[in-house]
Structure formats: structure tokens, C-alpha cells
Amino acid sequence: MKRIRQLLEQSAFGVCHYLGDRIGVSSSRVRLYFIYGTFVALGSPILIYLVAAFWLNFKRYLRRSRQFFWQ
């Protein structure tokens, strides 16, 4: 069970971890809010999650390209 959890957390783009760090809440709590919100709002939080995942990956890409350029 631990392996499955680690695999899911690594492949989940780090959105919940990032939001948890910014807000000061554990990432598992943020993950639960996303799940509950998805059921209540009929899937719209999934779109918010995907936009946040895209934005975080884009920020990482920009940071890597800047570091590569200046080295």
C-alpha cells in the first residue's frame, strides 16, 4: 500500500503538496478537499487541479531553462 501511495504522490504533479505548503496545511488534507469538492461541484475542481499542475510544471520549465542559460 505504501508503494502505491508513493507512486501516486510522485505522479500527481505536486499540486497538493505545493498548495499545502503555501497554506500551511498537510498535503493529505488538501487532497481530501479536492476529492470532496469534485463530488460536490460535479468535477470542476479537477479543471482547477489540471490548470495548477500545468502552471507548476511551466514554472519548473522556466526555472530550468534560465539556469541552463546562465551557466
PDB file with one MODEL, atoms N, CA, C and O in Angstrom:
MODEL        1
ATOM      1  N   MET A   1       0.824  -1.188   0.000  1.00  0.00           N
ATOM      2  CA  MET A   1       0.000   0.000   0.000  1.00  0.00           C
ATOM      3  C   MET A   1       0.876   1.262   0.000  1.00  0.00           C
ATOM      4  O   MET A   1       0.534   2.259  -0.636  1.00  0.00           O
ATOM      5  N   LYS A   2       2.008   1.210   0.720  1.00  0.00           N
ATOM      6  CA  LYS A   2       2.896   2.371   0.763  1.00  0.00           C
ATOM      7  C   LYS A   2       3.471   2.677  -0.610  1.00  0.00           C
ATOM      8  O   LYS A   2       3.607   3.842  -0.983  1.00  0.00           O
ATOM      9  N   ARG A   3       3.810   1.634  -1.366  1.00  0.00           N
ATOM     10  CA  ARG A   3       4.377   1.834  -2.703  1.00  0.00           C
ATOM     11  C   ARG A   3       3.367   2.507  -3.622  1.00  0.00           C
ATOM     12  O   ARG A   3       3.722   3.399  -4.393  1.00  0.00           O
ATOM     13  N   ILE A   4       2.129   2.088  -3.545  1.00  0.00           N
ATOM     14  CA  ILE A   4       1.084   2.685  -4.381  1.00  0.00           C
ATOM     15  C   ILE A   4       0.899   4.149  -4.021  1.00  0.00           C
ATOM     16  O   ILE A   4       0.761   5.000  -4.900  1.00  0.00           O
ATOM     17  N   ARG A   5       0.896   4.437  -2.736  1.00  0.00           N
ATOM     18  CA  ARG A   5       0.731   5.829  -2.293  1.00  0.00           C
ATOM     19  C   ARG A   5       1.890   6.705  -2.771  1.00  0.00           C
ATOM     20  O   ARG A   5       1.671   7.820  -3.245  1.00  0.00           O
ATOM     21  N   GLN A   6       3.122   6.203  -2.649  1.00  0.00           N
ATOM     22  CA  GLN A   6       4.283   6.972  -3.099  1.00  0.00           C
ATOM     23  C   GLN A   6       4.250   7.196  -4.603  1.00  0.00           C
ATOM     24  O   GLN A   6       4.595   8.276  -5.082  1.00  0.00           O
ATOM     25  N   LEU A   7       3.837   6.180  -5.345  1.00  0.00           N
ATOM     26  CA  LEU A   7       3.752   6.306  -6.792  1.00  0.00           C
ATOM     27  C   LEU A   7       2.717   7.357  -7.183  1.00  0.00           C
ATOM     28  O   LEU A   7       2.968   8.173  -8.071  1.00  0.00           O
ATOM     29  N   LEU A   8       1.572   7.344  -6.537  1.00  0.00           N
ATOM     30  CA  LEU A   8       0.534   8.321  -6.829  1.00  0.00           C
ATOM     31  C   LEU A   8       0.956   9.730  -6.445  1.00  0.00           C
ATOM     32  O   LEU A   8       0.662  10.680  -7.171  1.00  0.00           O
ATOM     33  N   GLU A   9       1.636   9.880  -5.327  1.00  0.00           N
ATOM     34  CA  GLU A   9       2.077  11.205  -4.909  1.00  0.00           C
ATOM     35  C   GLU A   9       3.152  11.766  -5.840  1.00  0.00           C
ATOM     36  O   GLU A   9       3.182  12.971  -6.091  1.00  0.00           O
ATOM     37  N   GLN A  10       4.022  10.918  -6.344  1.00  0.00           N
ATOM     38  CA  GLN A  10       5.061  11.384  -7.253  1.00  0.00           C
ATOM     39  C   GLN A  10       4.492  11.754  -8.609  1.00  0.00           C
ATOM     40  O   GLN A  10       4.972  12.690  -9.247  1.00  0.00           O
ATOM     41  N   SER A  11       3.478  11.034  -9.056  1.00  0.00           N
ATOM     42  CA  SER A  11       2.931  11.290 -10.379  1.00  0.00           C
ATOM     43  C   SER A  11       1.773  12.279 -10.353  1.00  0.00           C
ATOM     44  O   SER A  11       1.165  12.533 -11.394  1.00  0.00           O
ATOM     45  N   ALA A  12       1.458  12.832  -9.218  1.00  0.00           N
ATOM     46  CA  ALA A  12       0.326  13.752  -9.102  1.00  0.00           C
ATOM     47  C   ALA A  12       0.743  15.210  -9.268  1.00  0.00           C
ATOM     48  O   ALA A  12       0.018  16.103  -8.831  1.00  0.00           O
ATOM     49  N   PHE A  13       1.878  15.469  -9.881  1.00  0.00           N
ATOM     50  CA  PHE A  13       2.357  16.801 -10.236  1.00  0.00           C
ATOM     51  C   PHE A  13       2.758  17.656  -9.050  1.00  0.00           C
ATOM     52  O   PHE A  13       3.310  18.735  -9.263  1.00  0.00           O
ATOM     53  N   GLY A  14       2.519  17.247  -7.825  1.00  0.00           N
ATOM     54  CA  GLY A  14       2.911  18.017  -6.663  1.00  0.00           C
ATOM     55  C   GLY A  14       2.011  19.198  -6.354  1.00  0.00           C
ATOM     56  O   GLY A  14       2.394  20.082  -5.588  1.00  0.00           O
ATOM     57  N   VAL A  15       0.830  19.225  -6.932  1.00  0.00           N
ATOM     58  CA  VAL A  15      -0.086  20.356  -6.721  1.00  0.00           C
ATOM     59  C   VAL A  15      -0.547  20.414  -5.276  1.00  0.00           C
ATOM     60  O   VAL A  15      -0.517  21.478  -4.658  1.00  0.00           O
ATOM     61  N   CYS A  16      -0.970  19.289  -4.736  1.00  0.00           N
ATOM     62  CA  CYS A  16      -1.469  19.278  -3.360  1.00  0.00           C
ATOM     63  C   CYS A  16      -0.358  19.615  -2.371  1.00  0.00           C
ATOM     64  O   CYS A  16      -0.589  20.319  -1.388  1.00  0.00           O
ATOM     65  N   HIS A  17       0.826  19.120  -2.627  1.00  0.00           N
ATOM     66  CA  HIS A  17       1.961  19.427  -1.751  1.00  0.00           C
ATOM     67  C   HIS A  17       2.295  20.919  -1.804  1.00  0.00           C
ATOM     68  O   HIS A  17       2.541  21.542  -0.771  1.00  0.00           O
ATOM     69  N   TYR A  18       2.303  21.478  -2.995  1.00  0.00           N
ATOM     70  CA  TYR A  18       2.597  22.905  -3.157  1.00  0.00           C
ATOM     71  C   TYR A  18       1.550  23.764  -2.452  1.00  0.00           C
ATOM     72  O   TYR A  18       1.893  24.693  -1.721  1.00  0.00           O
ATOM     73  N   LEU A  19       0.282  23.451  -2.672  1.00  0.00           N
ATOM     74  CA  LEU A  19      -0.783  24.225  -2.028  1.00  0.00           C
ATOM     75  C   LEU A  19      -0.751  24.057  -0.513  1.00  0.00           C
ATOM     76  O   LEU A  19      -0.981  25.016   0.224  1.00  0.00           O
ATOM     77  N   GLY A  20      -0.469  22.847  -0.049  1.00  0.00           N
ATOM     78  CA  GLY A  20      -0.379  22.603   1.389  1.00  0.00           C
ATOM     79  C   GLY A  20       0.739  23.402   2.036  1.00  0.00           C
ATOM     80  O   GLY A  20       0.576  23.933   3.135  1.00  0.00           O
ATOM     81  N   ASP A  21       1.884  23.488   1.349  1.00  0.00           N
ATOM     82  CA  ASP A  21       2.996  24.280   1.875  1.00  0.00           C
ATOM     83  C   ASP A  21       2.660  25.767   1.901  1.00  0.00           C
ATOM     84  O   ASP A  21       2.990  26.462   2.863  1.00  0.00           O
ATOM     85  N   ARG A  22       2.017  26.251   0.867  1.00  0.00           N
ATOM     86  CA  ARG A  22       1.676  27.675   0.805  1.00  0.00           C
ATOM     87  C   ARG A  22       0.642  28.068   1.860  1.00  0.00           C
ATOM     88  O   ARG A  22       0.720  29.149   2.444  1.00  0.00           O
ATOM     89  N   ILE A  23      -0.322  27.186   2.096  1.00  0.00           N
ATOM     90  CA  ILE A  23      -1.395  27.492   3.045  1.00  0.00           C
ATOM     91  C   ILE A  23      -0.991  27.128   4.472  1.00  0.00           C
ATOM     92  O   ILE A  23      -1.458  27.748   5.427  1.00  0.00           O
ATOM     93  N   GLY A  24      -0.126  26.126   4.620  1.00  0.00           N
ATOM     94  CA  GLY A  24       0.277  25.678   5.949  1.00  0.00           C
ATOM     95  C   GLY A  24      -0.562  24.513   6.441  1.00  0.00           C
ATOM     96  O   GLY A  24      -0.757  24.341   7.644  1.00  0.00           O
ATOM     97  N   VAL A  25      -1.058  23.712   5.504  1.00  0.00           N
ATOM     98  CA  VAL A  25      -1.899  22.560   5.813  1.00  0.00           C
ATOM     99  C   VAL A  25      -1.222  21.334   5.206  1.00  0.00           C
ATOM    100  O   VAL A  25      -0.472  21.459   4.237  1.00  0.00           O
ATOM    101  N   SER A  26      -1.476  20.159   5.761  1.00  0.00           N
ATOM    102  CA  SER A  26      -0.860  18.957   5.209  1.00  0.00           C
ATOM    103  C   SER A  26      -1.416  18.663   3.813  1.00  0.00           C
ATOM    104  O   SER A  26      -2.558  18.998   3.500  1.00  0.00           O
ATOM    105  N   SER A  27      -0.594  18.039   2.996  1.00  0.00           N
ATOM    106  CA  SER A  27      -0.998  17.769   1.621  1.00  0.00           C
ATOM    107  C   SER A  27      -2.139  16.757   1.551  1.00  0.00           C
ATOM    108  O   SER A  27      -2.947  16.801   0.624  1.00  0.00           O
ATOM    109  N   SER A  28      -2.211  15.853   2.517  1.00  0.00           N
ATOM    110  CA  SER A  28      -3.324  14.893   2.514  1.00  0.00           C
ATOM    111  C   SER A  28      -4.655  15.600   2.758  1.00  0.00           C
ATOM    112  O   SER A  28      -5.681  15.192   2.214  1.00  0.00           O
ATOM    113  N   ARG A  29      -4.646  16.639   3.560  1.00  0.00           N
ATOM    114  CA  ARG A  29      -5.870  17.408   3.806  1.00  0.00           C
ATOM    115  C   ARG A  29      -6.311  18.137   2.539  1.00  0.00           C
ATOM    116  O   ARG A  29      -7.500  18.175   2.222  1.00  0.00           O
ATOM    117  N   VAL A  30      -5.356  18.713   1.819  1.00  0.00           N
ATOM    118  CA  VAL A  30      -5.667  19.399   0.561  1.00  0.00           C
ATOM    119  C   VAL A  30      -6.211  18.403  -0.450  1.00  0.00           C
ATOM    120  O   VAL A  30      -7.161  18.702  -1.174  1.00  0.00           O
ATOM    121  N   ARG A  31      -5.615  17.229  -0.499  1.00  0.00           N
ATOM    122  CA  ARG A  31      -6.071  16.180  -1.402  1.00  0.00           C
ATOM    123  C   ARG A  31      -7.519  15.790  -1.095  1.00  0.00           C
ATOM    124  O   ARG A  31      -8.327  15.616  -2.007  1.00  0.00           O
ATOM    125  N   LEU A  32      -7.835  15.654   0.185  1.00  0.00           N
ATOM    126  CA  LEU A  32      -9.214  15.333   0.559  1.00  0.00           C
ATOM    127  C   LEU A  32     -10.185  16.430   0.148  1.00  0.00           C
ATOM    128  O   LEU A  32     -11.290  16.132  -0.307  1.00  0.00           O
ATOM    129  N   TYR A  33      -9.799  17.685   0.297  1.00  0.00           N
ATOM    130  CA  TYR A  33     -10.666  18.784  -0.120  1.00  0.00           C
ATOM    131  C   TYR A  33     -10.905  18.769  -1.624  1.00  0.00           C
ATOM    132  O   TYR A  33     -12.003  19.082  -2.084  1.00  0.00           O
ATOM    133  N   PHE A  34      -9.882  18.409  -2.390  1.00  0.00           N
ATOM    134  CA  PHE A  34     -10.072  18.281  -3.831  1.00  0.00           C
ATOM    135  C   PHE A  34     -11.068  17.173  -4.151  1.00  0.00           C
ATOM    136  O   PHE A  34     -11.931  17.333  -5.014  1.00  0.00           O
ATOM    137  N   ILE A  35     -10.943  16.050  -3.451  1.00  0.00           N
ATOM    138  CA  ILE A  35     -11.853  14.929  -3.691  1.00  0.00           C
ATOM    139  C   ILE A  35     -13.276  15.306  -3.308  1.00  0.00           C
ATOM    140  O   ILE A  35     -14.203  15.076  -4.084  1.00  0.00           O
ATOM    141  N   TYR A  36     -13.463  15.881  -2.125  1.00  0.00           N
ATOM    142  CA  TYR A  36     -14.803  16.284  -1.701  1.00  0.00           C
ATOM    143  C   TYR A  36     -15.380  17.345  -2.620  1.00  0.00           C
ATOM    144  O   TYR A  36     -16.555  17.291  -2.981  1.00  0.00           O
ATOM    145  N   GLY A  37     -14.558  18.303  -2.995  1.00  0.00           N
ATOM    146  CA  GLY A  37     -15.018  19.365  -3.889  1.00  0.00           C
ATOM    147  C   GLY A  37     -15.424  18.832  -5.250  1.00  0.00           C
ATOM    148  O   GLY A  37     -16.347  19.353  -5.874  1.00  0.00           O
ATOM    149  N   THR A  38     -14.742  17.800  -5.711  1.00  0.00           N
ATOM    150  CA  THR A  38     -15.086  17.205  -7.001  1.00  0.00           C
ATOM    151  C   THR A  38     -16.468  16.577  -6.954  1.00  0.00           C
ATOM    152  O   THR A  38     -17.241  16.701  -7.904  1.00  0.00           O
ATOM    153  N   PHE A  39     -16.783  15.906  -5.860  1.00  0.00           N
ATOM    154  CA  PHE A  39     -18.111  15.304  -5.741  1.00  0.00           C
ATOM    155  C   PHE A  39     -19.199  16.354  -5.595  1.00  0.00           C
ATOM    156  O   PHE A  39     -20.278  16.217  -6.171  1.00  0.00           O
ATOM    157  N   VAL A  40     -18.928  17.387  -4.838  1.00  0.00           N
ATOM    158  CA  VAL A  40     -19.937  18.419  -4.590  1.00  0.00           C
ATOM    159  C   VAL A  40     -20.147  19.291  -5.824  1.00  0.00           C
ATOM    160  O   VAL A  40     -21.285  19.603  -6.174  1.00  0.00           O
ATOM    161  N   ALA A  41     -19.065  19.685  -6.481  1.00  0.00           N
ATOM    162  CA  ALA A  41     -19.167  20.624  -7.596  1.00  0.00           C
ATOM    163  C   ALA A  41     -19.195  19.924  -8.959  1.00  0.00           C
ATOM    164  O   ALA A  41     -19.026  20.566  -9.995  1.00  0.00           O
ATOM    165  N   LEU A  42     -19.406  18.626  -8.950  1.00  0.00           N
ATOM    166  CA  LEU A  42     -19.555  17.846 -10.184  1.00  0.00           C
ATOM    167  C   LEU A  42     -18.358  17.948 -11.122  1.00  0.00           C
ATOM    168  O   LEU A  42     -18.528  18.067 -12.335  1.00  0.00           O
ATOM    169  N   GLY A  43     -17.151  17.901 -10.570  1.00  0.00           N
ATOM    170  CA  GLY A  43     -15.959  17.787 -11.382  1.00  0.00           C
ATOM    171  C   GLY A  43     -15.202  19.056 -11.692  1.00  0.00           C
ATOM    172  O   GLY A  43     -14.116  18.975 -12.266  1.00  0.00           O
ATOM    173  N   SER A  44     -15.708  20.218 -11.348  1.00  0.00           N
ATOM    174  CA  SER A  44     -14.988  21.448 -11.690  1.00  0.00           C
ATOM    175  C   SER A  44     -13.647  21.599 -10.967  1.00  0.00           C
ATOM    176  O   SER A  44     -12.742  22.200 -11.546  1.00  0.00           O
ATOM    177  N   PRO A  45     -13.453  21.095  -9.741  1.00  0.00           N
ATOM    178  CA  PRO A  45     -12.122  21.183  -9.129  1.00  0.00           C
ATOM    179  C   PRO A  45     -11.054  20.401  -9.886  1.00  0.00           C
ATOM    180  O   PRO A  45      -9.866  20.694  -9.752  1.00  0.00           O
ATOM    181  N   ILE A  46     -11.453  19.423 -10.670  1.00  0.00           N
ATOM    182  CA  ILE A  46     -10.478  18.703 -11.485  1.00  0.00           C
ATOM    183  C   ILE A  46      -9.853  19.653 -12.501  1.00  0.00           C
ATOM    184  O   ILE A  46      -8.652  19.583 -12.765  1.00  0.00           O
ATOM    185  N   LEU A  47     -10.659  20.533 -13.064  1.00  0.00           N
ATOM    186  CA  LEU A  47     -10.128  21.523 -14.003  1.00  0.00           C
ATOM    187  C   LEU A  47      -9.164  22.469 -13.307  1.00  0.00           C
ATOM    188  O   LEU A  47      -8.123  22.815 -13.868  1.00  0.00           O
ATOM    189  N   ILE A  48      -9.492  22.887 -12.107  1.00  0.00           N
ATOM    190  CA  ILE A  48      -8.605  23.762 -11.331  1.00  0.00           C
ATOM    191  C   ILE A  48      -7.295  23.040 -11.038  1.00  0.00           C
ATOM    192  O   ILE A  48      -6.220  23.632 -11.131  1.00  0.00           O
ATOM    193  N   TYR A  49      -7.387  21.768 -10.685  1.00  0.00           N
ATOM    194  CA  TYR A  49      -6.198  20.969 -10.399  1.00  0.00           C
ATOM    195  C   TYR A  49      -5.315  20.856 -11.634  1.00  0.00           C
ATOM    196  O   TYR A  49      -4.097  21.007 -11.536  1.00  0.00           O
ATOM    197  N   LEU A  50      -5.907  20.594 -12.788  1.00  0.00           N
ATOM    198  CA  LEU A  50      -5.122  20.454 -14.017  1.00  0.00           C
ATOM    199  C   LEU A  50      -4.456  21.768 -14.427  1.00  0.00           C
ATOM    200  O   LEU A  50      -3.321  21.768 -14.902  1.00  0.00           O
ATOM    201  N   VAL A  51      -5.154  22.877 -14.246  1.00  0.00           N
ATOM    202  CA  VAL A  51      -4.562  24.186 -14.547  1.00  0.00           C
ATOM    203  C   VAL A  51      -3.389  24.455 -13.603  1.00  0.00           C
ATOM    204  O   VAL A  51      -2.343  24.942 -14.030  1.00  0.00           O
ATOM    205  N   ALA A  52      -3.569  24.133 -12.314  1.00  0.00           N
ATOM    206  CA  ALA A  52      -2.481  24.332 -11.350  1.00  0.00           C
ATOM    207  C   ALA A  52      -1.293  23.423 -11.674  1.00  0.00           C
ATOM    208  O   ALA A  52      -0.143  23.844 -11.543  1.00  0.00           O
ATOM    209  N   ALA A  53      -1.556  22.195 -12.092  1.00  0.00           N
ATOM    210  CA  ALA A  53      -0.468  21.281 -12.467  1.00  0.00           C
ATOM    211  C   ALA A  53       0.277  21.819 -13.679  1.00  0.00           C
ATOM    212  O   ALA A  53       1.507  21.783 -13.714  1.00  0.00           O
ATOM    213  N   PHE A  54      -0.445  22.312 -14.665  1.00  0.00           N
ATOM    214  CA  PHE A  54       0.200  22.888 -15.837  1.00  0.00           C
ATOM    215  C   PHE A  54       1.053  24.087 -15.440  1.00  0.00           C
ATOM    216  O   PHE A  54       2.187  24.219 -15.901  1.00  0.00           O
ATOM    217  N   TRP A  55       0.528  24.949 -14.600  1.00  0.00           N
ATOM    218  CA  TRP A  55       1.245  26.151 -14.190  1.00  0.00           C
ATOM    219  C   TRP A  55       2.520  25.805 -13.420  1.00  0.00           C
ATOM    220  O   TRP A  55       3.567  26.408 -13.652  1.00  0.00           O
ATOM    221  N   LEU A  56       2.436  24.832 -12.502  1.00  0.00           N
ATOM    222  CA  LEU A  56       3.620  24.447 -11.734  1.00  0.00           C
ATOM    223  C   LEU A  56       4.685  23.831 -12.636  1.00  0.00           C
ATOM    224  O   LEU A  56       5.870  24.120 -12.476  1.00  0.00           O
ATOM    225  N   ASN A  57       4.281  22.996 -13.570  1.00  0.00           N
ATOM    226  CA  ASN A  57       5.258  22.411 -14.497  1.00  0.00           C
ATOM    227  C   ASN A  57       5.860  23.469 -15.399  1.00  0.00           C
ATOM    228  O   ASN A  57       7.039  23.385 -15.743  1.00  0.00           O
ATOM    229  N   PHE A  58       5.084  24.455 -15.787  1.00  0.00           N
ATOM    230  CA  PHE A  58       5.586  25.533 -16.619  1.00  0.00           C
ATOM    231  C   PHE A  58       6.609  26.374 -15.851  1.00  0.00           C
ATOM    232  O   PHE A  58       7.635  26.769 -16.405  1.00  0.00           O
ATOM    233  N   LYS A  59       6.326  26.648 -14.568  1.00  0.00           N
ATOM    234  CA  LYS A  59       7.273  27.391 -13.739  1.00  0.00           C
ATOM    235  C   LYS A  59       8.584  26.634 -13.592  1.00  0.00           C
ATOM    236  O   LYS A  59       9.653  27.240 -13.666  1.00  0.00           O
ATOM    237  N   ARG A  60       8.524  25.306 -13.382  1.00  0.00           N
ATOM    238  CA  ARG A  60       9.733  24.495 -13.281  1.00  0.00           C
ATOM    239  C   ARG A  60      10.526  24.533 -14.587  1.00  0.00           C
ATOM    240  O   ARG A  60      11.754  24.625 -14.576  1.00  0.00           O
ATOM    241  N   TYR A  61       9.818  24.462 -15.700  1.00  0.00           N
ATOM    242  CA  TYR A  61      10.471  24.508 -17.003  1.00  0.00           C
ATOM    243  C   TYR A  61      11.199  25.837 -17.189  1.00  0.00           C
ATOM    244  O   TYR A  61      12.333  25.861 -17.666  1.00  0.00           O
ATOM    245  N   LEU A  62      10.556  26.940 -16.815  1.00  0.00           N
ATOM    246  CA  LEU A  62      11.192  28.251 -16.948  1.00  0.00           C
ATOM    247  C   LEU A  62      12.425  28.369 -16.058  1.00  0.00           C
ATOM    248  O   LEU A  62      13.446  28.911 -16.482  1.00  0.00           O
ATOM    249  N   ARG A  63      12.339  27.872 -14.842  1.00  0.00           N
ATOM    250  CA  ARG A  63      13.488  27.930 -13.936  1.00  0.00           C
ATOM    251  C   ARG A  63      14.667  27.130 -14.479  1.00  0.00           C
ATOM    252  O   ARG A  63      15.812  27.578 -14.422  1.00  0.00           O
ATOM    253  N   ARG A  64      14.376  25.942 -15.005  1.00  0.00           N
ATOM    254  CA  ARG A  64      15.446  25.116 -15.564  1.00  0.00           C
ATOM    255  C   ARG A  64      16.079  25.777 -16.775  1.00  0.00           C
ATOM    256  O   ARG A  64      17.300  25.753 -16.933  1.00  0.00           O
ATOM    257  N   SER A  65      15.263  26.363 -17.624  1.00  0.00           N
ATOM    258  CA  SER A  65      15.812  26.983 -18.826  1.00  0.00           C
ATOM    259  C   SER A  65      16.632  28.223 -18.474  1.00  0.00           C
ATOM    260  O   SER A  65      17.637  28.494 -19.132  1.00  0.00           O
ATOM    261  N   ARG A  66      16.236  28.967 -17.476  1.00  0.00           N
ATOM    262  CA  ARG A  66      17.018  30.129 -17.043  1.00  0.00           C
ATOM    263  C   ARG A  66      18.340  29.703 -16.443  1.00  0.00           C
ATOM    264  O   ARG A  66      19.370  30.315 -16.723  1.00  0.00           O
ATOM    265  N   GLN A  67      18.331  28.665 -15.623  1.00  0.00           N
ATOM    266  CA  GLN A  67      19.574  28.195 -15.024  1.00  0.00           C
ATOM    267  C   GLN A  67      20.521  27.676 -16.097  1.00  0.00           C
ATOM    268  O   GLN A  67      21.726  27.913 -16.020  1.00  0.00           O
ATOM    269  N   PHE A  68      20.002  26.982 -17.081  1.00  0.00           N
ATOM    270  CA  PHE A  68      20.824  26.451 -18.153  1.00  0.00           C
ATOM    271  C   PHE A  68      21.431  27.583 -18.972  1.00  0.00           C
ATOM    272  O   PHE A  68      22.583  27.504 -19.397  1.00  0.00           O
ATOM    273  N   PHE A  69      20.653  28.631 -19.189  1.00  0.00           N
ATOM    274  CA  PHE A  69      21.113  29.768 -19.990  1.00  0.00           C
ATOM    275  C   PHE A  69      22.254  30.501 -19.308  1.00  0.00           C
ATOM    276  O   PHE A  69      23.208  30.901 -19.976  1.00  0.00           O
ATOM    277  N   TRP A  70      22.184  30.686 -18.011  1.00  0.00           N
ATOM    278  CA  TRP A  70      23.195  31.468 -17.286  1.00  0.00           C
ATOM    279  C   TRP A  70      24.421  30.665 -16.905  1.00  0.00           C
ATOM    280  O   TRP A  70      25.395  31.247 -16.428  1.00  0.00           O
ATOM    281  N   GLN A  71      24.418  29.376 -17.089  1.00  0.00           N
ATOM    282  CA  GLN A  71      25.599  28.581 -16.727  1.00  0.00           C
ATOM    283  C   GLN A  71      26.573  28.500 -17.837  1.00  0.00           C
ATOM    284  O   GLN A  71      27.620  27.869 -17.694  1.00  0.00           O
TER     285      GLN A  71
ENDMDL
END
